[in-house]
Amino acid sequence: MSQANLVEPWRIEMNKEIKTEIQNYKDVKVIFADAAQSSEKQVSDVERLVRLGIDLLIISPNEVALLAPIVNKVYKIIPVIVLDRDDPDFNHTLYIGPDNELIGRHAGQFVVDLLAGKEGNVVQVEGLSESPPVIGRSKGFLQIISQHPNIHVVDTIVADWLRDKAEDQLKQRFVTYPQIDVIFAHNDAMALGAYVAASKLRIKDIQFIGIDGLPGSEGGVHLVNTGVLAGTFTYPAGGKDAIQFAMKILKKEDNIPQKVTLQSRIITK
């Protein structure tokens, strides 16, 4: 399992799912590698895993363009399952992940519902620039928002999926844009960072939206339940699915799909 990083709570959850699910299978071992947000390290990780003699590679790429050559090289030797970030340049046995563009459209509609016809200024907080989830979510979100002239996306911030970076960026934006009504962050961690920034500056009446819907004290479910977030969207990690399909692939079962779309749903109070 080649993981892009372990600073995002969602990726920690993905690895946790893999560790839990693999317990159901005897004589199988998962070797984990953490690329620490470095595509160069992830390439090196994959090369090392192949030298160790793995039978199947699961990878959640840091940057698809930089990882495509090594993924395609490995695919010629062993099966490859790609999680979360897909690209037409990837050759793989199976891709597993949610529909990011659809999630973005649902988030846009949620903003429309929250503002209920009123004028509103929105800030979008994106993850890693130009990553497939960011492109899909932003595209879907703007498709809906563009249909409502009363809603204005006044700024888009890139915070690399990180809570602290989102907090720092929003502190600056609150000075530039004193009137912000909704903040849509591409994950719950960044949404929480935006909320913390607003709280420190004693700015009220902003509604925050995230994505991931994870459990735990700082997960999206708890943040919605405590009123920090107006809502979040579940973003299944796919770790459990990856192991289940990996076993089917290794057993050479028939009718293995090339793509599995994981379903997302909205969480509100």
C-alpha positions in Angstrom: 0.0 0.0 0.0 1.7 3.2 -1.2 0.0 6.1 0.5 0.4 9.7 -0.6 0.7 11.1 3.0 -0.5 10.5 6.6 -1.2 14.1 7.5 -4.7 14.0 6.2 -7.1 12.3 8.6 -8.9 10.8 5.6 -5.8 8.9 4.5 -5.2 7.7 8.0 -8.7 6.3 7.9 -8.0 4.6 4.6 -5.0 2.8 6.0 -7.0 1.9 9.1 -9.7 0.3 6.9 -7.0 -1.8 5.1 -5.4 -3.0 8.3 -8.8 -4.0 9.7 -10.0 -5.8 6.5 -6.8 -7.7 5.9 -7.4 -9.5 9.3 -10.1 -11.5 7.5 -7.6 -13.2 5.2 -5.0 -15.7 6.3 -1.5 -15.8 4.8 -1.7 -12.2 3.5 0.5 -9.3 4.6 0.2 -5.6 3.7 3.4 -3.5 3.5 2.7 0.2 4.0 4.7 3.1 2.6 4.1 6.8 3.4 5.2 9.2 0.7 4.9 12.2 3.1 3.4 14.4 0.3 6.5 13.8 -2.0 5.8 12.4 -5.4 9.5 11.6 -5.8 9.5 9.6 -2.6 6.3 7.8 -3.7 8.0 6.7 -6.9 10.9 5.4 -4.8 8.5 3.7 -2.4 6.8 1.9 -5.3 10.1 0.8 -6.7 11.2 -0.6 -3.3 7.8 -2.4 -2.8 8.3 -4.1 -6.2 11.8 -5.2 -5.3 10.4 -6.8 -2.2 8.3 -9.0 -4.4 4.8 -7.8 -3.8 2.0 -9.6 -5.6 -0.3 -6.6 -6.0 0.1 -2.8 -5.6 -2.5 -0.5 -4.0 -1.7 3.1 -4.5 -3.3 6.4 -3.7 -1.1 8.8 -5.7 0.2 12.1 -4.5 0.3 13.7 -8.0 -1.1 11.7 -10.9 1.1 13.1 -13.6 4.3 12.3 -11.8 3.2 8.8 -10.7 1.7 7.7 -14.0 5.0 6.3 -15.4 5.8 4.1 -12.4 2.2 3.0 -12.1 2.1 2.0 -15.8 5.5 0.2 -15.4 4.3 -1.8 -12.4 1.0 -2.7 -14.1 2.9 -4.6 -16.8 4.2 -6.9 -14.0 1.5 -7.2 -11.3 -2.1 -6.0 -10.7 -2.5 -2.4 -9.6 -5.5 -0.9 -7.7 -5.6 2.9 -7.7 -7.5 4.7 -4.9 -9.0 8.2 -5.0 -7.0 9.8 -7.8 -7.5 8.5 -11.3 -6.1 9.8 -14.6 -6.5 8.8 -18.3 -2.8 8.2 -18.4 -3.0 5.5 -15.7 -3.0 1.8 -16.7 -4.5 -0.1 -13.8 -6.4 -3.2 -13.0 -9.1 -1.3 -11.0 -9.9 2.2 -9.8 -11.9 2.8 -6.6 -13.1 6.2 -5.5 -16.1 8.5 -5.2 -17.5 10.8 -7.9 -15.9 14.2 -7.0 -17.7 16.2 -9.5 -21.0 15.0 -8.2 -20.0 15.8 -4.6 -19.1 19.3 -5.8 -22.5 19.7 -7.4 -24.2 18.6 -4.2 -22.1 21.0 -2.2 -23.1 23.8 -4.5 -26.8 23.0 -4.1 -26.3 22.9 -0.3 -24.9 26.5 -0.5 -27.9 27.5 -2.6 -30.2 26.0 0.0 -28.4 27.7 2.9 -28.6 31.1 1.4 -32.2 30.6 0.4 -32.3 33.2 -2.3 -30.3 35.9 -0.4 -27.2 37.6 -1.7 -24.1 35.7 -0.4 -20.3 35.8 -0.7 -18.6 32.4 -0.8 -15.0 31.4 -0.3 -13.8 28.0 -1.7 -10.9 26.3 0.1 -9.2 23.7 -2.1 -6.8 20.9 -1.4 -3.6 20.2 -3.4 -3.7 22.3 -6.5 -4.7 20.5 -9.8 -5.3 17.2 -8.1 -8.2 15.2 -9.6 -10.4 15.5 -6.5 -9.9 19.3 -6.4 -10.6 19.7 -10.1 -13.8 17.5 -9.9 -15.2 19.1 -6.8 -14.5 22.7 -7.9 -16.0 22.0 -11.4 -19.2 20.5 -10.0 -19.5 23.2 -7.3 -19.1 26.1 -9.8 -21.5 24.5 -12.2 -24.3 24.9 -9.7 -23.2 28.3 -8.2 -23.0 29.8 -11.7 -26.7 29.3 -12.1 -27.4 31.6 -9.2 -26.5 35.3 -9.7 -27.2 36.1 -6.1 -24.2 33.9 -5.0 -20.6 35.3 -5.5 -17.5 33.2 -5.2 -15.2 36.0 -4.0 -12.0 33.9 -3.6 -10.6 30.4 -4.0 -7.8 29.4 -1.6 -5.4 26.5 -2.0 -4.6 25.0 1.5 -3.2 21.6 0.4 -5.7 19.7 2.6 -4.1 21.0 5.8 -6.0 22.5 8.7 -3.3 24.9 9.8 -2.7 26.3 6.3 -6.4 26.9 5.9 -6.5 28.8 9.2 -3.5 31.0 8.2 -5.0 31.7 4.7 -8.4 32.6 6.1 -7.1 35.0 8.6 -5.7 37.0 5.7 -8.9 36.7 3.6 -11.1 37.9 6.5 -9.3 41.2 6.2 -9.7 41.4 2.4 -13.3 40.2 2.5 -15.0 41.4 5.7 -18.3 39.9 4.5 -18.2 36.2 3.9 -21.3 34.2 4.3 -20.3 30.6 3.4 -17.0 28.8 3.3 -16.9 25.5 1.3 -13.7 23.6 2.1 -12.7 20.5 0.2 -12.2 18.5 3.4 -13.3 18.8 7.0 -9.8 19.6 8.3 -9.6 22.7 6.2 -13.2 23.6 7.2 -12.2 23.4 10.8 -9.2 25.5 10.2 -11.4 28.2 8.6 -13.7 28.0 11.6 -10.9 28.4 14.0 -9.6 31.4 12.1 -13.1 33.0 12.3 -13.4 32.3 16.0 -10.0 33.8 16.8 -11.0 37.0 15.0 -14.5 36.9 16.6 -16.2 36.8 13.2 -19.7 35.3 13.4 -22.5 34.3 11.1 -20.4 32.3 8.6 -21.6 28.8 7.6 -18.9 26.2 7.0 -19.1 23.1 4.8 -16.6 20.3 4.5 -16.1 16.9 2.9 -15.0 13.5 4.4 -17.5 12.9 7.2 -15.1 11.0 9.4 -15.7 9.8 12.9 -13.6 11.1 15.9 -13.3 14.2 17.9 -12.2 16.3 14.9 -14.1 14.4 12.3 -16.9 15.8 10.2 -19.7 14.0 11.9 -18.7 15.4 15.3 -18.2 18.9 13.8 -21.7 18.9 12.3 -23.2 17.5 15.6 -21.6 20.3 17.6 -22.6 23.1 15.2 -19.1 23.9 13.8 -20.1 22.8 10.3 -23.4 23.3 8.7 -22.9 20.1 6.8 -20.4 17.7 5.3 -20.3 15.0 2.7 -19.1 11.5 3.3 -16.1 10.6 1.2 -15.5 6.8 1.5 -11.8 6.0 1.8 -12.1 2.7 -0.1 -9.6 0.8 2.0 -11.9 -2.0 2.8 -13.1 -2.2 -0.8 -9.5 -2.3 -2.0 -8.6 -5.3 0.0 -11.8 -7.2 -0.9 -11.2 -6.6 -4.6 -7.4 -7.3 -4.2 -8.3 -10.8 -3.0 -10.7 -11.4 -5.9 -8.0 -10.2 -8.3 -5.3 -12.5 -6.8 -7.7 -15.4 -6.9 -8.2 -14.6 -10.6 -12.0 -14.4 -10.2 -14.1 -13.4 -13.2 -16.1 -10.2 -13.8 -13.8 -7.8 -11.9 -14.9 -4.3 -12.8 -12.3 -1.7 -14.0 -13.9 1.1 -11.9 -15.9 1.1 -8.7 -17.6 4.4 -7.7 -18.2 4.8 -4.0 -21.3 6.6 -2.9 -21.3 9.8 -1.0 -24.1 11.3 1.1 -24.7 14.6 2.9 -24.5 14.8 6.7 -26.4 17.7 8.4 -27.8 18.0 11.9 
